[in-house]
Amino acid sequence: MLKIGVLVSGGGTNLQALIDKIEEGYIGNCSIVTVVSSKEGVYALERAKKHGISATCIARKNYADIKEYDEALIKHFEECKVDLIVMAGFLSILGETFVQRFKGRIINIHPSLIPSFCGKGYYGIIPHQKALEYGVKVTGATVHFVELEADSGPIILQKAVYVKDDDTPETLQKRVMEEAEWEILPKAVKLISEGKISVEGRRVRIKD
């Protein structure tokens, strides 16, 4: 049984997508054992509790520096015996201590086709604003392994979403979530839970 810990900072729509796919049986042999938010009172925590999942807030502001924050997160996830950590809209920075401790066991969903519109400062609505400003015809979402540099780890899955002439950042964000993020994040977790993922350098291989 693959034990999953989910990191969140907001409404938790990607968390909900994971919960739904586990409950439907699409993702087997795994369970979400803990949800950790970087902010108090976010709806993602309520989503977890509604489904009987342990949920807590570990806020960066309560720790003197990033190393102390990393240690608090590490302690929590190790106590929960987590095998895989999923960053599902987590907006706090993770430090080297945390990333190295769980190397190869942290994945993130990013709302663009990496390497476009990604890296430091590209979160939330910003990648969609930048995509529209640049005038791209296609954007999308990417699931990747997490390394210390933001959005730099090996890519597991990507899905494209066409940009419409009348899109606003908000309409584009919604469509990227519905058409790409909510599909490829559960799919990536499913592949990992089935042992179908291997990494060779920067290339992620998916077994049939």
C-alpha positions as CSV (number, residue, x, y, z in Angstrom):
1,M,0.0,0.0,0.0
2,L,1.5,3.3,-1.1
3,K,1.0,5.9,1.6
4,I,0.6,9.4,0.2
5,G,1.1,12.8,1.9
6,V,-0.4,15.8,0.1
7,L,0.9,19.4,0.5
8,V,-1.6,22.2,-0.1
9,S,-2.0,25.9,0.3
10,G,-5.5,26.7,-1.0
11,G,-8.8,25.3,-2.1
12,G,-7.5,21.8,-2.8
13,T,-9.1,21.1,-6.2
14,N,-6.2,18.8,-7.2
15,L,-6.5,17.1,-3.8
16,Q,-10.1,16.5,-4.5
17,A,-9.2,15.0,-7.9
18,L,-6.9,12.6,-6.2
19,I,-9.5,11.7,-3.5
20,D,-12.2,11.1,-6.2
21,K,-9.9,8.8,-8.3
22,I,-8.9,6.8,-5.2
23,E,-12.5,6.4,-4.1
24,E,-13.6,5.4,-7.6
25,G,-11.0,2.7,-7.7
26,Y,-9.1,4.3,-10.6
27,I,-6.0,4.5,-8.3
28,G,-5.6,1.3,-6.4
29,N,-3.1,0.1,-3.8
30,C,-2.7,3.5,-2.2
31,S,-4.2,5.9,0.4
32,I,-3.8,9.5,1.4
33,V,-2.7,9.3,5.0
34,T,-2.1,13.0,5.7
35,V,-2.8,16.4,4.2
36,V,-0.6,19.3,5.2
37,S,-1.4,23.0,4.5
38,S,0.9,25.9,4.7
39,K,-2.0,28.2,5.7
40,E,-4.7,28.0,8.4
41,G,-8.3,27.7,7.4
42,V,-7.9,26.8,3.7
43,Y,-10.7,24.7,2.2
44,A,-8.3,21.9,1.3
45,L,-8.2,21.0,5.0
46,E,-12.0,20.7,5.0
47,R,-12.0,18.5,1.9
48,A,-9.6,16.1,3.6
49,K,-11.7,16.0,6.8
50,K,-14.9,15.3,4.9
51,H,-13.2,12.1,3.5
52,G,-11.8,11.0,6.9
53,I,-8.2,12.0,6.0
54,S,-6.0,13.4,8.8
55,A,-5.3,17.1,8.0
56,T,-3.1,19.7,9.7
57,C,-1.5,23.1,9.2
58,I,2.3,23.5,9.4
59,A,2.9,27.1,8.6
60,R,6.2,28.5,7.4
61,K,5.7,31.7,9.5
62,N,5.9,29.7,12.7
63,Y,9.5,28.7,12.1
64,A,12.7,30.8,12.3
65,D,14.1,29.7,9.0
66,I,13.7,27.3,6.1
67,K,15.8,24.5,7.7
68,E,13.5,24.5,10.8
69,Y,10.5,24.4,8.6
70,D,11.9,21.5,6.6
71,E,12.6,19.6,9.8
72,A,9.0,20.1,11.0
73,L,7.7,18.8,7.7
74,I,10.1,15.9,7.6
75,K,9.2,14.9,11.2
76,H,5.5,14.9,10.3
77,F,5.8,12.9,7.1
78,E,8.1,10.3,8.6
79,E,5.8,9.8,11.6
80,C,3.0,9.2,9.0
81,K,5.3,6.7,7.2
82,V,4.7,8.5,3.9
83,D,6.0,6.9,0.7
84,L,5.1,9.6,-1.8
85,I,4.6,13.4,-1.3
86,V,2.3,15.2,-3.7
87,M,2.5,19.0,-4.0
88,A,-1.0,20.0,-5.0
89,G,-1.0,23.8,-5.1
90,F,1.6,24.2,-2.3
91,L,2.9,27.7,-2.4
92,S,5.6,27.6,0.3
93,I,9.2,27.0,-0.5
94,L,10.8,23.7,0.4
95,G,14.4,23.7,1.4
96,E,17.3,21.4,0.5
97,T,17.0,19.4,3.6
98,F,13.4,18.3,2.8
99,V,14.0,17.8,-0.9
100,Q,17.1,15.7,-0.3
101,R,15.4,13.6,2.4
102,F,12.5,12.6,0.0
103,K,14.5,12.7,-3.3
104,G,12.6,10.9,-6.0
105,R,9.5,10.7,-3.8
106,I,8.1,14.2,-4.3
107,I,5.9,15.2,-7.3
108,N,4.3,18.5,-8.2
109,I,1.6,19.7,-10.6
110,H,2.4,22.9,-12.5
111,P,-0.1,24.8,-14.6
112,S,2.0,25.2,-17.8
113,L,3.9,23.0,-20.3
114,I,7.3,23.1,-18.6
115,P,9.8,24.6,-19.5
116,S,7.4,27.4,-20.5
117,F,6.0,29.8,-17.9
118,C,7.6,28.1,-14.9
119,G,10.3,28.6,-12.2
120,K,10.5,31.0,-9.3
121,G,7.5,33.3,-9.1
122,Y,5.3,31.3,-11.5
123,Y,2.4,30.1,-9.4
124,G,-1.3,30.5,-9.2
125,I,-2.8,32.6,-11.9
126,I,0.6,34.0,-13.1
127,P,1.5,31.2,-15.6
128,H,-1.9,31.8,-17.3
129,Q,-1.4,35.6,-17.4
130,K,2.0,35.1,-18.9
131,A,0.8,32.6,-21.5
132,L,-1.9,35.1,-22.6
133,E,0.5,38.0,-22.7
134,Y,3.0,36.0,-24.8
135,G,0.2,34.9,-27.2
136,V,0.8,31.2,-27.2
137,K,-1.9,29.0,-28.8
138,V,-1.3,26.0,-26.6
139,T,-0.6,25.8,-22.8
140,G,-1.4,23.0,-20.4
141,A,-0.1,21.3,-17.2
142,T,2.9,19.2,-16.2
143,V,3.5,16.7,-13.4
144,H,7.2,16.4,-12.5
145,F,9.5,15.2,-9.8
146,V,10.6,17.9,-7.4
147,E,14.2,19.1,-7.3
148,L,15.6,22.1,-5.4
149,E,15.3,24.5,-8.3
150,A,11.6,25.3,-8.9
151,D,9.9,23.3,-11.6
152,S,13.2,21.8,-12.7
153,G,12.7,18.0,-12.0
154,P,12.2,15.2,-14.5
155,I,8.8,15.4,-16.3
156,I,6.4,12.5,-15.7
157,L,3.3,13.6,-17.7
158,Q,2.1,16.6,-19.7
159,K,-1.2,17.5,-21.3
160,A,-1.9,20.4,-23.7
161,V,-4.9,22.7,-23.6
162,Y,-5.7,25.1,-26.4
163,V,-6.0,28.8,-25.7
164,K,-9.1,30.5,-26.9
165,D,-9.2,34.0,-28.4
166,D,-11.5,35.3,-25.6
167,D,-9.7,33.6,-22.7
168,T,-9.0,35.6,-19.6
169,P,-6.4,34.3,-17.1
170,E,-9.3,33.1,-15.0
171,T,-11.1,31.1,-17.7
172,L,-7.8,29.7,-18.9
173,Q,-6.8,28.6,-15.4
174,K,-10.2,26.9,-14.9
175,R,-9.9,25.0,-18.2
176,V,-6.3,23.9,-17.6
177,M,-7.4,22.5,-14.2
178,E,-10.4,20.7,-15.6
179,E,-8.9,19.4,-18.8
180,A,-5.3,18.7,-17.7
181,E,-4.4,19.0,-14.0
182,W,-7.3,16.9,-12.7
183,E,-6.4,14.2,-15.2
184,I,-2.7,13.9,-15.2
185,L,-2.0,14.3,-11.5
186,P,-4.1,11.2,-10.6
187,K,-2.7,9.4,-13.6
188,A,0.9,10.0,-12.4
189,V,0.0,8.8,-8.9
190,K,-1.6,5.7,-10.4
191,L,1.5,4.9,-12.5
192,I,3.8,5.3,-9.4
193,S,1.5,3.1,-7.3
194,E,1.7,0.4,-10.0
195,G,5.5,0.6,-10.2
196,K,5.5,1.8,-13.8
197,I,7.8,4.8,-13.4
198,S,11.5,4.8,-13.7
199,V,13.9,7.7,-14.1
200,E,17.0,7.7,-16.3
201,G,18.8,11.1,-16.0
202,R,16.2,13.6,-17.0
203,R,14.0,11.1,-18.8
204,V,11.0,9.4,-17.1
205,R,10.2,6.0,-18.6
206,I,6.7,4.7,-18.3
207,K,6.3,0.9,-18.6
208,D,3.3,-0.5,-20.6
